[in-house]
């Protein structure tokens, strides 16, 4: 929690205009201060959206890895973020410009791709390799579709060019308010599935003997992934590696028990996302690097390091 608090403070203070802590405190409390608009209209909503999106992506990755028993399961690598992105790109072509509309399209796209990847990968008999291949194929196809939409429709290109690389820069209070209910509901359902998912890891028959219902658990996980990935992608665009990397780091610290794993992911994933966002602002001055670019650059080497060090624990 101390690490999360430190990153939150950095997210509010660091930017194109550096704000001392005293000015941040004044901007939070005093509507008449010069920093009030910067803090309340830009920095605070951006930080809150980073907290929500980070928790959503980290928990979604953890429950996907637990359900599929695939250490490579991730909303980005399995094409779920691309499904939400393709749906949002379609919404942009249809003239939808408000986040309110984007969210529903993104939820539909995430749900469709989640079910499709799971079905193509083999359903209950899915193997990590089949799921990875199914996700990679759908990811490539959907990415090509989004690129084609942006190239052929100039208006969509203008609306989506920063969104497609993953960004927190456009966050405002309205965005946070619209995304928060979906993320909150997804996190609550995910926490409720922690104990049944632990049982399901032992096999369907053992799970039934322990009182769990495998079909209901799978439906709940698909609901969780849809809510979390759809909401996060609609607000921030497709952001990769957060849902892949953080669960592995947490398993190395807390073990595979999802009753501990999910809360830790909900806390540490925003640390990674907000930390990458702050780093992007520092490295890109006087502009900034979008957070999706930073997580991609950082996530790849870190994950390879984990693999080489043999610290990746199987879910």
N, C-alpha and C positions, 0 to 999 in steps of 0.2 A: 504493500500500500504506500509505503514511503517513496518507492521508486515511481509509482504512478502519480503521486502528488507532485514530485519534482518535475516530471515531464509535463504535467498540466501547467505548472507555473512557467516553465520555459515556453510552452505553446502560447501563453498569453503575453509574455514579455518580449519574445523574439519575433522580429519581422522586418519589413522594410524600414520601419521606424522603431528603434530600440526604446523600450519603456522601462525605466527603473521601477523597482517594486513599489516604492512610495507612490509613483504616478499610477501604477496599476491599481493599487488600493484606493486611491482617490477616484480613479475612473469607475471603479466598481460601485462606490458609495455615493459620489456627488454628481448629480445630473448637470450641474453647472460647470464642472471641470472641463478643461480642453481635451482630456483623454477619454471622456465618457463615450463619445461616439465611436472611437477606435475600439475600445474595449467591448462595448455592448453590441455594436453592430457588426464587428468583424472578428475580433480575436475570440470572444467568448462563444459565439455560435460555432465557429470553426473548431474550437476545442471540444465542445459538447458533441458535435457530429463525429469527430475523431474517436471519442470515447464510445459512442454508440456503434459506429461502423467497425471499429477494432474488435469490440466484444462480440458483435454479430459474426464476423468472419472467423474469429478464433474458435468460438463455440461450434459453429457450423462445421468447420474442419474436424474438430474432435469427435462429434457425433457421427460424421460420415466415416471416419476411420474406424470407429468402434463398430458400426453397423456392417460395413463391408469387409472388416478385418484386413484392410488395405492401407499400409503405411504411407502410400502415395496419394490417398484420397484427399482432395482439396477442392474447394469451390471453383478455383481458377483452372486447375489442371484437368478436372473432369468435365469442363465445359459448362458448368452451371452459371457462372458469371457471364459467359458468352451468350447463353440462352437468354438471360435477363437483358444483356446488351442488345441482342438482336431484336427483342421485343420493344425495347425503348427506341431503337433506330426506326422500327416500323411505325411506332407512335409518332416520331418526329416527321416522317413522310406524310402521315395522315393529318398533320397540322397540330398535334398536341404539343403544347409548350410548357404547361404547368407541371410541377412535380406531382401534384395530385393525380394527374393522368398517368404519368410515367410509372408511379409506384404500382398501379394495378397491372399495367402491361408487363412490368418487370417481374411481378409475382407470378403471372401466368407463364412467362417464358422460363423462369427458374423451375417452376413445378413441372412443366412439360419435359425439360431436359433432364431433370433429376429422375423422373420416372423412366424416360427413354434410356438413359445411361444404365440404370439398374436393370432394365429389361434386356437390353442388348448385351450387357455384360454377363447375363446368365441368371438373374434373379437370385433365388436362394442359394443356387450353386455357383454364384459369381466368384471368380478368382481375381486376385489383384492384377494379374496381367491382362485379363479380359476387360476389366473395368477401366484400366489405364488406356488400353487401345481404343475402347469405345468412346471414352472421354476425349482422347486426343483427336479422333476422327471428327467427332461432333464439334469440338473446339475449333478445328481448322475450317470446317465448313461454315460455321456461324461467324467466325472472324472475317472470312472472305465476304460473307453477305453484308456485314456491317461496313466493311471497307467499300464495297460496291455502292451501297446506299449513299455513303458520304461523298463518293466521287461523282455520282450521277445526279445528286440533288444538292445544289449550292446552299440552299437554306438549311438543310440538315447538317451540312458540313460546318456552317457557322455556329449552329447550336451545340454540336457534339464534339468538336475537334479537341477541346480540353477535357471534356468529360470522358472520352474514350481511353485516355491514358491513366485515368484515376486521379481525382483531385478533390481536395477539401476547400479550395479557394472560393467557391461560389456559395459557401454555407451562409445561411441567415437563420433568424429565429423561426421563420415559417417552415423552413426545411427541417429543422430539428423537431419541431412540434408534429410535423406530419409523419416523420420516420419513427419517432420514439414509440408510439403504440405498437407498431409491427415488431420492432426489435424487442420491446419489453415482453410481448406475448410469446415470441419465439424463445427467448431466454427462459421464461417460466416453464414452457412445455419441455424444453431441453433438460432443465434441472429435474423435472418430474420423471423423465425417462432414464435418469442415471442408474438407478437400481435395476430396473428391468433390462437395460442394455448390458449391465454387468452379468446378469443371468443368461442373456442371449449369447454372450461370448462363449459360454460352455456348450452351446449347441441347442437346437430347437427342442429336442426331447427333454433335456435337463432343464431348460427354461420353463417348459410346461409343468414339469414336476415341482418346480419351485414357485409355481403360481403365476408365472408371466404368460402373456399371450403374444407370441411372435408376430402374427399378422398385424395386431394393433400397434405393436412397438414399431414395426417398419413404417406403418402409415403415419405414426407420430413423428418419426425422424424425417420423413419426406416433408411433413408439414413444417417442422422446425427449419429445415434447410431452405424451403421455399420462402418462409417469412424472413429469415435472417439475410439470406443472399439477395433476395429480391429487393428488400428495403435498402440494404447497404449499396447495392449496385445502382439502384435508381437515384440515390442521393449523391454518390461519389464516383460512379463509373466502376469498371472492372479493376480490382486491385488484387494482385496475386501474391502468393507466398505467406501471407499472414496466417491463413488457415492451415497451411502445411507445416510451417516451421514451429509455431508456438506450441501446439500439442506435443511435439517431440521433445522440446525443451522442458515442458512441464512434466512429462513422463519420467524424464531423467531425474527430476527433483522430487516428485510426489508419488510416482508409481502409476499403474494403469487404472486404479479405481476411479470410475467416472464421478463418484460423489465428491472427490477432491479435484479431479482433473478439470471438470467443467468450470467450477468457480475460479480456479487459478487461471484458466484460459481467458475467462471474462475480464480478469484484472490485467494480465500480462500482455494480451493482444493489443489493447489500446496503447500500452507503453511502446510497443514496436511501431504501431502506426503513427502515433503522435511524434515519437522520436524521429521517424523518417520524414515526417512533415516539417519538423523544425530544422532538420539537417538540409532539406531541400531549400528552405528559405535562406539558410546561411550560405550554402554553396552557390546559389543562383543569384545572389545580390548583384545589382539592384533589383532584378526580377526574382524569380524563384523556379525551382525544379518541381514538377508535379509529384505528389507523393507516390503515385503508382510507378513512376520511373525509379524512384529511390528504393522502394521495397523490392522491385525486380532486381536492381543492381546489388543490393545488400543480401537479399534472400538466397539467390543462387549460390554464391560462395559459402555462406553460412551453412546452408543445407549440405553442400558437398563436404564441408569440414566435419559436420556431425556424422555423416556416413563413413568418412575415412577414419574417424576416431571411434567408430562402432558404438556411438552413444544413442543410436536410434533404437528405441524400444518398440517392439511390435505391440499394436493395440490389442 
